[in-house]
């Protein structure tokens, strides 16, 4: 594991050469958000974090170290609620525990944050490959995430470059002629979930996966972060749970 700032593109090139792989047109590179964060030196020694009075209060509510609470306050775009060991937050438009801060796969006593700007990181890698290698590719920045009512984690896209993150199926008909009214396929999340099978969650040390043969069209423009997320007012989970007052037994 790298412990200091490094050139992300160069690290990817060196890893590909070691594996005897090359980048081809229409490939999609799935890159771990942790790997990008490490390249930016976003690994924080918790002992060096000075908690604010607000962080001390949050740490008591969530039963977490005050230094971690301070980082959550700094990193979260919004805080929803607390429960033992977790603070439910919004980060980059996603509902995530602890603002995406992770204490796994880093040295004991440290925590790793999300990349500073994952959209910009994805676009830089895409353009670097286009300029240096002449290959038109897509890039997806991946993370692992818990899903409501499901056991275990799955891959999710934090940022995308070079291909449409979502396919809008609304207005199309199904096998029986029913018109789709709400269906949109989360293509970037699908790719992230598949890549997570290879990346793993523990000691695999595979931060980059080449996805080949996806059939997705490569486009030469940035993908805005709004393309991946839905407004809280439109999210069925947030809307439903925020209105839940009592449990209905059927």
Protein Blocks (a to p, Z undefined) as FASTA:
>chain_A
ZZbdcdfklmmmmmmmmnopacdehiacdddfklmmmmnopaccfklpccdfklmmmmmm
nopafklmmmmmmmpmbdfbdcehiacddeehiacehhlpafehiaehiacdddfblmlm
mmmmmmmmmmmnopacddddddddddehiacjddddfbdehiafbdcfehiacfkopacf
kbccdfklmmmmmmmmmnommlnopabccdehklpacddddddfklmpccfklmmklmmm
mmpmbdcdZZ
